[in-house]
Amino acid sequence: GPLWEMRLLAHPQGSTTNAPFPEPPTLILRDADGLVLEASVQHSVFIELVQGRFLGADTSSTLFVPGGARNDSVAGFVSFPGVTVNTPGAGFRLAFTRCPFRSTLARTGCCKTFES
């Protein structure tokens, strides 16, 4: 199959408790040739939090996404404005999963990528 690239434009940094990330996580979806997907090609992208470690202990941070964890892409761009993590711990990551348009995470055809 094609090689998909999901590049994070503005990588969120650890912030104070319940503070939104300085810039929303925004992804560009590219095709196998490196071109930004055309407007007619849409996917659903899901955002999840992968726990990190804080002072040697596992964290139990929670991710709040005002618009919901799924975002249907428009012309190869996906953005998650207003994202907050209640207790950002060192080393947490955001995971993004690209799925067929308007589907669920459980559907076949989903492709997960982690951004650290």
Backbone atoms as SQL, in Angstrom:
CREATE TABLE atoms (id INTEGER PRIMARY KEY, chain TEXT, resi INTEGER, resn TEXT, atom TEXT, x REAL, y REAL, z REAL);
INSERT INTO atoms VALUES
  (1, 'A', 1, 'GLY', 'N', 0.827, -1.200, 0.000),
  (2, 'A', 1, 'GLY', 'CA', 0.000, 0.000, 0.000),
  (3, 'A', 1, 'GLY', 'C', 0.858, 1.245, 0.000),
  (4, 'A', 2, 'PRO', 'N', 0.225, 2.390, -0.080),
  (5, 'A', 2, 'PRO', 'CA', 0.958, 3.658, -0.115),
  (6, 'A', 2, 'PRO', 'C', 1.617, 3.950, 1.224),
  (7, 'A', 3, 'LEU', 'N', 2.665, 4.732, 1.191),
  (8, 'A', 3, 'LEU', 'CA', 3.339, 5.160, 2.412),
  (9, 'A', 3, 'LEU', 'C', 2.727, 6.484, 2.845),
  (10, 'A', 4, 'TRP', 'N', 2.131, 6.481, 4.016),
  (11, 'A', 4, 'TRP', 'CA', 1.462, 7.684, 4.496),
  (12, 'A', 4, 'TRP', 'C', 2.367, 8.422, 5.459),
  (13, 'A', 5, 'GLU', 'N', 2.376, 9.717, 5.349),
  (14, 'A', 5, 'GLU', 'CA', 3.122, 10.532, 6.305),
  (15, 'A', 5, 'GLU', 'C', 2.131, 11.397, 7.059),
  (16, 'A', 6, 'MET', 'N', 2.224, 11.383, 8.371),
  (17, 'A', 6, 'MET', 'CA', 1.414, 12.272, 9.183),
  (18, 'A', 6, 'MET', 'C', 2.391, 13.127, 9.972),
  (19, 'A', 7, 'ARG', 'N', 2.643, 14.315, 9.493),
  (20, 'A', 7, 'ARG', 'CA', 3.671, 15.172, 10.092),
  (21, 'A', 7, 'ARG', 'C', 3.020, 16.199, 11.009),
  (22, 'A', 8, 'LEU', 'N', 3.535, 16.287, 12.217),
  (23, 'A', 8, 'LEU', 'CA', 3.008, 17.239, 13.180),
  (24, 'A', 8, 'LEU', 'C', 3.601, 18.609, 12.900),
  (25, 'A', 9, 'LEU', 'N', 2.749, 19.594, 12.612),
  (26, 'A', 9, 'LEU', 'CA', 3.237, 20.939, 12.330),
  (27, 'A', 9, 'LEU', 'C', 3.669, 21.654, 13.599),
  (28, 'A', 10, 'ALA', 'N', 2.832, 21.601, 14.620),
  (29, 'A', 10, 'ALA', 'CA', 3.130, 22.290, 15.869),
  (30, 'A', 10, 'ALA', 'C', 3.088, 21.268, 16.984),
  (31, 'A', 11, 'HIS', 'N', 4.262, 20.779, 17.401),
  (32, 'A', 11, 'HIS', 'CA', 4.290, 19.749, 18.427),
  (33, 'A', 11, 'HIS', 'C', 4.016, 20.364, 19.792),
  (34, 'A', 12, 'PRO', 'N', 3.004, 19.835, 20.500),
  (35, 'A', 12, 'PRO', 'CA', 2.682, 20.392, 21.818),
  (36, 'A', 12, 'PRO', 'C', 3.809, 20.143, 22.813),
  (37, 'A', 13, 'GLN', 'N', 4.033, 21.102, 23.655),
  (38, 'A', 13, 'GLN', 'CA', 5.034, 20.964, 24.708),
  (39, 'A', 13, 'GLN', 'C', 4.317, 20.777, 26.035),
  (40, 'A', 14, 'GLY', 'N', 4.996, 20.171, 26.995),
  (41, 'A', 14, 'GLY', 'CA', 4.409, 20.018, 28.324),
  (42, 'A', 14, 'GLY', 'C', 4.017, 21.382, 28.867),
  (43, 'A', 15, 'SER', 'N', 2.830, 21.500, 29.401),
  (44, 'A', 15, 'SER', 'CA', 2.346, 22.793, 29.865),
  (45, 'A', 15, 'SER', 'C', 1.903, 22.671, 31.316),
  (46, 'A', 16, 'THR', 'N', 1.509, 23.772, 31.896),
  (47, 'A', 16, 'THR', 'CA', 1.021, 23.740, 33.265),
  (48, 'A', 16, 'THR', 'C', -0.311, 23.004, 33.313),
  (49, 'A', 17, 'THR', 'N', -0.743, 22.652, 34.509),
  (50, 'A', 17, 'THR', 'CA', -1.958, 21.865, 34.680),
  (51, 'A', 17, 'THR', 'C', -3.150, 22.524, 33.999),
  (52, 'A', 18, 'ASN', 'N', -3.839, 21.752, 33.191),
  (53, 'A', 18, 'ASN', 'CA', -5.061, 22.166, 32.499),
  (54, 'A', 18, 'ASN', 'C', -4.877, 23.344, 31.546),
  (55, 'A', 19, 'ALA', 'N', -3.662, 23.672, 31.196),
  (56, 'A', 19, 'ALA', 'CA', -3.441, 24.742, 30.230),
  (57, 'A', 19, 'ALA', 'C', -3.458, 24.145, 28.828),
  (58, 'A', 20, 'PRO', 'N', -4.053, 24.852, 27.883),
  (59, 'A', 20, 'PRO', 'CA', -4.044, 24.324, 26.512),
  (60, 'A', 20, 'PRO', 'C', -2.640, 24.379, 25.922),
  (61, 'A', 21, 'PHE', 'N', -2.380, 23.522, 24.963),
  (62, 'A', 21, 'PHE', 'CA', -1.098, 23.577, 24.275),
  (63, 'A', 21, 'PHE', 'C', -0.993, 24.913, 23.550),
  (64, 'A', 22, 'PRO', 'N', 0.218, 25.459, 23.434),
  (65, 'A', 22, 'PRO', 'CA', 0.397, 26.778, 22.817),
  (66, 'A', 22, 'PRO', 'C', -0.182, 26.857, 21.411),
  (67, 'A', 23, 'GLU', 'N', -0.025, 25.798, 20.647),
  (68, 'A', 23, 'GLU', 'CA', -0.612, 25.731, 19.310),
  (69, 'A', 23, 'GLU', 'C', -1.291, 24.380, 19.178),
  (70, 'A', 24, 'PRO', 'N', -2.412, 24.326, 18.469),
  (71, 'A', 24, 'PRO', 'CA', -3.104, 23.039, 18.345),
  (72, 'A', 24, 'PRO', 'C', -2.287, 22.035, 17.542),
  (73, 'A', 25, 'PRO', 'N', -2.310, 20.760, 17.946),
  (74, 'A', 25, 'PRO', 'CA', -1.671, 19.738, 17.116),
  (75, 'A', 25, 'PRO', 'C', -2.317, 19.743, 15.735),
  (76, 'A', 26, 'THR', 'N', -1.508, 19.918, 14.708),
  (77, 'A', 26, 'THR', 'CA', -2.000, 19.977, 13.336),
  (78, 'A', 26, 'THR', 'C', -1.181, 19.020, 12.491),
  (79, 'A', 27, 'LEU', 'N', -1.864, 18.209, 11.711),
  (80, 'A', 27, 'LEU', 'CA', -1.188, 17.215, 10.884),
  (81, 'A', 27, 'LEU', 'C', -1.394, 17.507, 9.416),
  (82, 'A', 28, 'ILE', 'N', -0.386, 17.121, 8.617),
  (83, 'A', 28, 'ILE', 'CA', -0.519, 17.107, 7.164),
  (84, 'A', 28, 'ILE', 'C', -0.497, 15.653, 6.738),
  (85, 'A', 29, 'LEU', 'N', -1.490, 15.235, 5.976),
  (86, 'A', 29, 'LEU', 'CA', -1.524, 13.876, 5.452),
  (87, 'A', 29, 'LEU', 'C', -1.014, 13.896, 4.022),
  (88, 'A', 30, 'ARG', 'N', -0.008, 13.065, 3.748),
  (89, 'A', 30, 'ARG', 'CA', 0.600, 13.028, 2.421),
  (90, 'A', 30, 'ARG', 'C', 0.430, 11.653, 1.800),
  (91, 'A', 31, 'ASP', 'N', 0.526, 11.619, 0.479),
  (92, 'A', 31, 'ASP', 'CA', 0.440, 10.335, -0.214),
  (93, 'A', 31, 'ASP', 'C', 1.838, 9.756, -0.409),
  (94, 'A', 32, 'ALA', 'N', 1.919, 8.657, -1.136),
  (95, 'A', 32, 'ALA', 'CA', 3.194, 7.960, -1.324),
  (96, 'A', 32, 'ALA', 'C', 4.228, 8.821, -2.047),
  (97, 'A', 33, 'ASP', 'N', 3.775, 9.808, -2.820),
  (98, 'A', 33, 'ASP', 'CA', 4.689, 10.681, -3.550),
  (99, 'A', 33, 'ASP', 'C', 5.075, 11.920, -2.747),
  (100, 'A', 34, 'GLY', 'N', 4.572, 12.016, -1.514),
  (101, 'A', 34, 'GLY', 'CA', 4.896, 13.162, -0.681),
  (102, 'A', 34, 'GLY', 'C', 4.015, 14.364, -0.903),
  (103, 'A', 35, 'LEU', 'N', 2.978, 14.218, -1.723),
  (104, 'A', 35, 'LEU', 'CA', 2.082, 15.334, -1.997),
  (105, 'A', 35, 'LEU', 'C', 0.968, 15.375, -0.961),
  (106, 'A', 36, 'VAL', 'N', 0.557, 16.578, -0.590),
  (107, 'A', 36, 'VAL', 'CA', -0.563, 16.725, 0.337),
  (108, 'A', 36, 'VAL', 'C', -1.811, 16.168, -0.333),
  (109, 'A', 37, 'LEU', 'N', -2.577, 15.399, 0.429),
  (110, 'A', 37, 'LEU', 'CA', -3.762, 14.769, -0.140),
  (111, 'A', 37, 'LEU', 'C', -4.724, 15.812, -0.697),
  (112, 'A', 38, 'GLU', 'N', -5.358, 15.477, -1.781),
  (113, 'A', 38, 'GLU', 'CA', -6.303, 16.389, -2.415),
  (114, 'A', 38, 'GLU', 'C', -7.575, 16.490, -1.586),
  (115, 'A', 39, 'ALA', 'N', -8.347, 17.541, -1.855),
  (116, 'A', 39, 'ALA', 'CA', -9.577, 17.779, -1.102),
  (117, 'A', 39, 'ALA', 'C', -10.555, 16.618, -1.227),
  (118, 'A', 40, 'SER', 'N', -10.506, 15.914, -2.354),
  (119, 'A', 40, 'SER', 'CA', -11.457, 14.828, -2.573),
  (120, 'A', 40, 'SER', 'C', -11.099, 13.571, -1.788),
  (121, 'A', 41, 'VAL', 'N', -9.885, 13.513, -1.228),
  (122, 'A', 41, 'VAL', 'CA', -9.449, 12.346, -0.460),
  (123, 'A', 41, 'VAL', 'C', -9.525, 12.695, 1.021),
  (124, 'A', 42, 'GLN', 'N', -10.457, 12.077, 1.726),
  (125, 'A', 42, 'GLN', 'CA', -10.638, 12.398, 3.137),
  (126, 'A', 42, 'GLN', 'C', -10.430, 11.174, 4.003),
  (127, 'A', 43, 'HIS', 'N', -9.972, 11.413, 5.216),
  (128, 'A', 43, 'HIS', 'CA', -9.802, 10.372, 6.215),
  (129, 'A', 43, 'HIS', 'C', -10.294, 10.902, 7.550),
  (130, 'A', 44, 'SER', 'N', -10.525, 10.007, 8.473),
  (131, 'A', 44, 'SER', 'CA', -10.786, 10.401, 9.852),
  (132, 'A', 44, 'SER', 'C', -9.509, 10.161, 10.641),
  (133, 'A', 45, 'VAL', 'N', -9.150, 11.125, 11.469),
  (134, 'A', 45, 'VAL', 'CA', -7.946, 11.006, 12.278),
  (135, 'A', 45, 'VAL', 'C', -8.350, 11.089, 13.744),
  (136, 'A', 46, 'PHE', 'N', -7.822, 10.156, 14.537),
  (137, 'A', 46, 'PHE', 'CA', -8.113, 10.105, 15.967),
  (138, 'A', 46, 'PHE', 'C', -6.874, 10.509, 16.748),
  (139, 'A', 47, 'ILE', 'N', -7.087, 11.183, 17.874),
  (140, 'A', 47, 'ILE', 'CA', -5.988, 11.597, 18.743),
  (141, 'A', 47, 'ILE', 'C', -6.150, 10.880, 20.082),
  (142, 'A', 48, 'GLU', 'N', -5.039, 10.366, 20.607),
  (143, 'A', 48, 'GLU', 'CA', -5.039, 9.690, 21.900),
  (144, 'A', 48, 'GLU', 'C', -3.794, 10.107, 22.670),
  (145, 'A', 49, 'LEU', 'N', -3.845, 9.942, 23.982),
  (146, 'A', 49, 'LEU', 'CA', -2.699, 10.247, 24.829),
  (147, 'A', 49, 'LEU', 'C', -1.993, 8.958, 25.211),
  (148, 'A', 50, 'VAL', 'N', -0.681, 8.935, 25.040),
  (149, 'A', 50, 'VAL', 'CA', 0.129, 7.808, 25.496),
  (150, 'A', 50, 'VAL', 'C', 0.848, 8.271, 26.757),
  (151, 'A', 51, 'GLN', 'N', 0.609, 7.583, 27.870),
  (152, 'A', 51, 'GLN', 'CA', 1.142, 8.024, 29.158),
  (153, 'A', 51, 'GLN', 'C', 2.667, 8.054, 29.151),
  (154, 'A', 52, 'GLY', 'N', 3.203, 9.022, 29.857),
  (155, 'A', 52, 'GLY', 'CA', 4.644, 9.126, 30.031),
  (156, 'A', 52, 'GLY', 'C', 5.015, 8.796, 31.460),
  (157, 'A', 53, 'ARG', 'N', 6.181, 9.268, 31.865),
  (158, 'A', 53, 'ARG', 'CA', 6.620, 9.067, 33.250),
  (159, 'A', 53, 'ARG', 'C', 6.986, 10.427, 33.826),
  (160, 'A', 54, 'PHE', 'N', 6.644, 10.625, 35.088),
  (161, 'A', 54, 'PHE', 'CA', 6.905, 11.904, 35.738),
  (162, 'A', 54, 'PHE', 'C', 7.571, 11.622, 37.074),
  (163, 'A', 55, 'LEU', 'N', 8.790, 12.087, 37.255),
  (164, 'A', 55, 'LEU', 'CA', 9.565, 11.850, 38.472),
  (165, 'A', 55, 'LEU', 'C', 9.659, 10.363, 38.798),
  (166, 'A', 56, 'GLY', 'N', 9.833, 9.546, 37.767),
  (167, 'A', 56, 'GLY', 'CA', 10.039, 8.122, 37.975),
  (168, 'A', 56, 'GLY', 'C', 8.779, 7.310, 38.172),
  (169, 'A', 57, 'ALA', 'N', 7.620, 7.947, 38.173),
  (170, 'A', 57, 'ALA', 'CA', 6.367, 7.215, 38.375),
  (171, 'A', 57, 'ALA', 'C', 5.503, 7.334, 37.127),
  (172, 'A', 58, 'ASP', 'N', 4.684, 6.324, 36.895),
  (173, 'A', 58, 'ASP', 'CA', 3.759, 6.397, 35.766),
  (174, 'A', 58, 'ASP', 'C', 2.765, 7.526, 36.003),
  (175, 'A', 59, 'THR', 'N', 2.447, 8.244, 34.961),
  (176, 'A', 59, 'THR', 'CA', 1.477, 9.328, 35.086),
  (177, 'A', 59, 'THR', 'C', 0.087, 8.805, 34.768),
  (178, 'A', 60, 'SER', 'N', -0.895, 9.545, 35.188),
  (179, 'A', 60, 'SER', 'CA', -2.277, 9.194, 34.852),
  (180, 'A', 60, 'SER', 'C', -2.954, 10.428, 34.270),
  (181, 'A', 61, 'SER', 'N', -2.313, 11.016, 33.303),
  (182, 'A', 61, 'SER', 'CA', -2.849, 12.208, 32.659),
  (183, 'A', 61, 'SER', 'C', -4.079, 11.856, 31.840),
  (184, 'A', 62, 'THR', 'N', -4.936, 12.825, 31.676),
  (185, 'A', 62, 'THR', 'CA', -6.077, 12.652, 30.786),
  (186, 'A', 62, 'THR', 'C', -6.045, 13.746, 29.736),
  (187, 'A', 63, 'LEU', 'N', -6.502, 13.393, 28.556),
  (188, 'A', 63, 'LEU', 'CA', -6.506, 14.294, 27.408),
  (189, 'A', 63, 'LEU', 'C', -7.912, 14.828, 27.217),
  (190, 'A', 64, 'PHE', 'N', -8.048, 16.139, 27.062),
  (191, 'A', 64, 'PHE', 'CA', -9.349, 16.745, 26.792),
  (192, 'A', 64, 'PHE', 'C', -9.310, 17.368, 25.407),
  (193, 'A', 65, 'VAL', 'N', -10.207, 16.910, 24.547),
  (194, 'A', 65, 'VAL', 'CA', -10.285, 17.418, 23.177),
  (195, 'A', 65, 'VAL', 'C', -11.686, 17.993, 22.983),
  (196, 'A', 66, 'PRO', 'N', -11.835, 19.334, 22.982),
  (197, 'A', 66, 'PRO', 'CA', -13.162, 19.948, 22.926),
  (198, 'A', 66, 'PRO', 'C', -14.023, 19.477, 21.758),
  (199, 'A', 67, 'GLY', 'N', -13.422, 19.299, 20.598),
  (200, 'A', 67, 'GLY', 'CA', -14.200, 18.916, 19.422),
  (201, 'A', 67, 'GLY', 'C', -14.390, 17.420, 19.272),
  (202, 'A', 68, 'GLY', 'N', -13.854, 16.644, 20.200),
  (203, 'A', 68, 'GLY', 'CA', -13.942, 15.191, 20.095),
  (204, 'A', 68, 'GLY', 'C', -12.639, 14.610, 19.596),
  (205, 'A', 69, 'ALA', 'N', -12.440, 13.330, 19.878),
  (206, 'A', 69, 'ALA', 'CA', -11.177, 12.671, 19.547),
  (207, 'A', 69, 'ALA', 'C', -11.052, 12.358, 18.068),
  (208, 'A', 70, 'ARG', 'N', -12.154, 12.461, 17.302),
  (209, 'A', 70, 'ARG', 'CA', -12.086, 12.209, 15.862),
  (210, 'A', 70, 'ARG', 'C', -12.221, 13.521, 15.111),
  (211, 'A', 71, 'ASN', 'N', -11.397, 13.674, 14.086),
  (212, 'A', 71, 'ASN', 'CA', -11.466, 14.851, 13.239),
  (213, 'A', 71, 'ASN', 'C', -11.416, 14.380, 11.796),
  (214, 'A', 72, 'ASP', 'N', -12.400, 14.783, 11.006),
  (215, 'A', 72, 'ASP', 'CA', -12.436, 14.400, 9.595),
  (216, 'A', 72, 'ASP', 'C', -11.612, 15.402, 8.797),
  (217, 'A', 73, 'SER', 'N', -10.606, 14.904, 8.100),
  (218, 'A', 73, 'SER', 'CA', -9.639, 15.771, 7.436),
  (219, 'A', 73, 'SER', 'C', -10.267, 16.555, 6.295),
  (220, 'A', 74, 'VAL', 'N', -9.696, 17.717, 6.032),
  (221, 'A', 74, 'VAL', 'CA', -10.103, 18.540, 4.900),
  (222, 'A', 74, 'VAL', 'C', -8.852, 18.822, 4.082),
  (223, 'A', 75, 'ALA', 'N', -8.809, 18.323, 2.873),
  (224, 'A', 75, 'ALA', 'CA', -7.702, 18.571, 1.946),
  (225, 'A', 75, 'ALA', 'C', -6.345, 18.248, 2.564),
  (226, 'A', 76, 'GLY', 'N', -6.293, 17.162, 3.326),
  (227, 'A', 76, 'GLY', 'CA', -5.015, 16.712, 3.854),
  (228, 'A', 76, 'GLY', 'C', -4.553, 17.374, 5.130),
  (229, 'A', 77, 'PHE', 'N', -5.352, 18.267, 5.694),
  (230, 'A', 77, 'PHE', 'CA', -4.980, 18.937, 6.935),
  (231, 'A', 77, 'PHE', 'C', -5.947, 18.555, 8.050),
  (232, 'A', 78, 'VAL', 'N', -5.410, 18.290, 9.226),
  (233, 'A', 78, 'VAL', 'CA', -6.219, 17.939, 10.389),
  (234, 'A', 78, 'VAL', 'C', -5.693, 18.732, 11.578),
  (235, 'A', 79, 'SER', 'N', -6.595, 19.377, 12.322),
  (236, 'A', 79, 'SER', 'CA', -6.183, 20.163, 13.477),
  (237, 'A', 79, 'SER', 'C', -7.072, 19.839, 14.670),
  (238, 'A', 80, 'PHE', 'N', -6.480, 19.873, 15.859),
  (239, 'A', 80, 'PHE', 'CA', -7.211, 19.607, 17.097),
  (240, 'A', 80, 'PHE', 'C', -7.049, 20.808, 18.032),
  (241, 'A', 81, 'PRO', 'N', -7.837, 21.882, 17.822),
  (242, 'A', 81, 'PRO', 'CA', -7.693, 23.083, 18.650),
  (243, 'A', 81, 'PRO', 'C', -8.214, 22.870, 20.065),
  (244, 'A', 82, 'GLY', 'N', -7.619, 23.584, 21.012),
  (245, 'A', 82, 'GLY', 'CA', -8.086, 23.566, 22.390),
  (246, 'A', 82, 'GLY', 'C', -7.712, 22.342, 23.192),
  (247, 'A', 83, 'VAL', 'N', -6.781, 21.527, 22.689),
  (248, 'A', 83, 'VAL', 'CA', -6.389, 20.302, 23.380),
  (249, 'A', 83, 'VAL', 'C', -5.660, 20.644, 24.684),
  (250, 'A', 84, 'THR', 'N', -6.044, 19.968, 25.764),
  (251, 'A', 84, 'THR', 'CA', -5.355, 20.135, 27.038),
  (252, 'A', 84, 'THR', 'C', -5.051, 18.770, 27.646),
  (253, 'A', 85, 'VAL', 'N', -4.021, 18.739, 28.493),
  (254, 'A', 85, 'VAL', 'CA', -3.703, 17.554, 29.288),
  (255, 'A', 85, 'VAL', 'C', -3.736, 18.009, 30.740),
  (256, 'A', 86, 'ASN', 'N', -4.508, 17.290, 31.585),
  (257, 'A', 86, 'ASN', 'CA', -4.723, 17.811, 32.943),
  (258, 'A', 86, 'ASN', 'C', -3.459, 17.806, 33.801),
  (259, 'A', 87, 'THR', 'N', -2.612, 16.789, 33.673),
  (260, 'A', 87, 'THR', 'CA', -1.358, 16.757, 34.434),
  (261, 'A', 87, 'THR', 'C', -0.245, 16.278, 33.524),
  (262, 'A', 88, 'PRO', 'N', 0.312, 17.176, 32.731),
  (263, 'A', 88, 'PRO', 'CA', 1.333, 16.746, 31.784),
  (264, 'A', 88, 'PRO', 'C', 2.549, 16.181, 32.507),
  (265, 'A', 89, 'GLY', 'N', 2.905, 14.944, 32.203),
  (266, 'A', 89, 'GLY', 'CA', 4.093, 14.335, 32.788),
  (267, 'A', 89, 'GLY', 'C', 5.203, 14.294, 31.759),
  (268, 'A', 90, 'ALA', 'N', 6.401, 14.166, 32.219),
  (269, 'A', 90, 'ALA', 'CA', 7.538, 14.111, 31.304),
  (270, 'A', 90, 'ALA', 'C', 7.404, 12.906, 30.390),
  (271, 'A', 91, 'GLY', 'N', 7.576, 13.134, 29.124),
  (272, 'A', 91, 'GLY', 'CA', 7.635, 12.025, 28.188),
  (273, 'A', 91, 'GLY', 'C', 6.315, 11.546, 27.631),
  (274, 'A', 92, 'PHE', 'N', 5.188, 12.205, 27.941),
  (275, 'A', 92, 'PHE', 'CA', 3.949, 11.741, 27.334),
  (276, 'A', 92, 'PHE', 'C', 3.968, 12.035, 25.844),
  (277, 'A', 93, 'ARG', 'N', 3.206, 11.243, 25.109),
  (278, 'A', 93, 'ARG', 'CA', 3.154, 11.423, 23.661),
  (279, 'A', 93, 'ARG', 'C', 1.704, 11.479, 23.220),
  (280, 'A', 94, 'LEU', 'N', 1.500, 12.061, 22.074),
  (281, 'A', 94, 'LEU', 'CA', 0.194, 12.011, 21.439),
  (282, 'A', 94, 'LEU', 'C', 0.262, 10.990, 20.320),
  (283, 'A', 95, 'ALA', 'N', -0.749, 10.141, 20.251),
  (284, 'A', 95, 'ALA', 'CA', -0.825, 9.141, 19.190),
  (285, 'A', 95, 'ALA', 'C', -1.919, 9.558, 18.225),
  (286, 'A', 96, 'PHE', 'N', -1.620, 9.471, 16.951),
  (287, 'A', 96, 'PHE', 'CA', -2.599, 9.802, 15.920),
  (288, 'A', 96, 'PHE', 'C', -2.847, 8.569, 15.065),
  (289, 'A', 97, 'THR', 'N', -4.108, 8.294, 14.781),
  (290, 'A', 97, 'THR', 'CA', -4.474, 7.137, 13.976),
  (291, 'A', 97, 'THR', 'C', -5.323, 7.603, 12.804),
  (292, 'A', 98, 'ARG', 'N', -4.868, 7.263, 11.603),
  (293, 'A', 98, 'ARG', 'CA', -5.618, 7.603, 10.384),
  (294, 'A', 98, 'ARG', 'C', -6.508, 6.424, 10.019),
  (295, 'A', 99, 'CYS', 'N', -7.791, 6.703, 9.808),
  (296, 'A', 99, 'CYS', 'CA', -8.763, 5.660, 9.485),
  (297, 'A', 99, 'CYS', 'C', -9.567, 6.068, 8.256),
  (298, 'A', 100, 'PRO', 'N', -10.296, 5.117, 7.680),
  (299, 'A', 100, 'PRO', 'CA', -11.206, 5.486, 6.591),
  (300, 'A', 100, 'PRO', 'C', -12.179, 6.570, 7.054),
  (301, 'A', 101, 'PHE', 'N', -12.638, 7.376, 6.119),
  (302, 'A', 101, 'PHE', 'CA', -13.479, 8.542, 6.410),
  (303, 'A', 101, 'PHE', 'C', -14.721, 8.150, 7.207),
  (304, 'A', 102, 'ARG', 'N', -14.978, 8.898, 8.275),
  (305, 'A', 102, 'ARG', 'CA', -16.153, 8.729, 9.136),
  (306, 'A', 102, 'ARG', 'C', -16.273, 7.323, 9.711),
  (307, 'A', 103, 'SER', 'N', -15.157, 6.757, 10.104),
  (308, 'A', 103, 'SER', 'CA', -15.171, 5.411, 10.667),
  (309, 'A', 103, 'SER', 'C', -14.827, 5.476, 12.148),
  (310, 'A', 104, 'THR', 'N', -14.629, 4.308, 12.745),
  (311, 'A', 104, 'THR', 'CA', -14.225, 4.222, 14.142),
  (312, 'A', 104, 'THR', 'C', -12.809, 3.662, 14.213),
  (313, 'A', 105, 'LEU', 'N', -12.214, 3.751, 15.386),
  (314, 'A', 105, 'LEU', 'CA', -10.857, 3.234, 15.572),
  (315, 'A', 105, 'LEU', 'C', -10.787, 1.729, 15.368),
  (316, 'A', 106, 'ALA', 'N', -11.915, 1.036, 15.577),
  (317, 'A', 106, 'ALA', 'CA', -11.915, -0.425, 15.491),
  (318, 'A', 106, 'ALA', 'C', -11.975, -0.931, 14.051),
  (319, 'A', 107, 'ARG', 'N', -12.243, -0.061, 13.113),
  (320, 'A', 107, 'ARG', 'CA', -12.428, -0.488, 11.729),
  (321, 'A', 107, 'ARG', 'C', -11.104, -0.904, 11.089),
  (322, 'A', 108, 'THR', 'N', -11.174, -1.901, 10.223),
  (323, 'A', 108, 'THR', 'CA', -9.968, -2.282, 9.490),
  (324, 'A', 108, 'THR', 'C', -9.584, -1.156, 8.534),
  (325, 'A', 109, 'GLY', 'N', -8.316, -1.061, 8.253),
  (326, 'A', 109, 'GLY', 'CA', -7.836, -0.006, 7.371),
  (327, 'A', 109, 'GLY', 'C', -7.258, 1.172, 8.127),
  (328, 'A', 110, 'CYS', 'N', -7.258, 1.104, 9.467),
  (329, 'A', 110, 'CYS', 'CA', -6.671, 2.181, 10.262),
  (330, 'A', 110, 'CYS', 'C', -5.154, 2.018, 10.315),
  (331, 'A', 111, 'CYS', 'N', -4.452, 3.138, 10.346),
  (332, 'A', 111, 'CYS', 'CA', -2.993, 3.131, 10.359),
  (333, 'A', 111, 'CYS', 'C', -2.523, 4.057, 11.471),
  (334, 'A', 112, 'LYS', 'N', -1.880, 3.494, 12.487),
  (335, 'A', 112, 'LYS', 'CA', -1.473, 4.295, 13.644),
  (336, 'A', 112, 'LYS', 'C', -0.046, 4.802, 13.482),
  (337, 'A', 113, 'THR', 'N', 0.166, 6.028, 13.922),
  (338, 'A', 113, 'THR', 'CA', 1.503, 6.585, 13.985),
  (339, 'A', 113, 'THR', 'C', 1.643, 7.317, 15.307),
  (340, 'A', 114, 'PHE', 'N', 2.792, 7.252, 15.915),
  (341, 'A', 114, 'PHE', 'CA', 3.033, 7.959, 17.173),
  (342, 'A', 114, 'PHE', 'C', 3.920, 9.160, 16.911),
  (343, 'A', 115, 'GLU', 'N', 3.616, 10.230, 17.575),
  (344, 'A', 115, 'GLU', 'CA', 4.463, 11.421, 17.525),
  (345, 'A', 115, 'GLU', 'C', 5.002, 11.657, 18.922),
  (346, 'A', 116, 'SER', 'N', 6.304, 11.819, 19.028),
  (347, 'A', 116, 'SER', 'CA', 6.860, 12.034, 20.366),
  (348, 'A', 116, 'SER', 'C', 7.302, 13.477, 20.532);
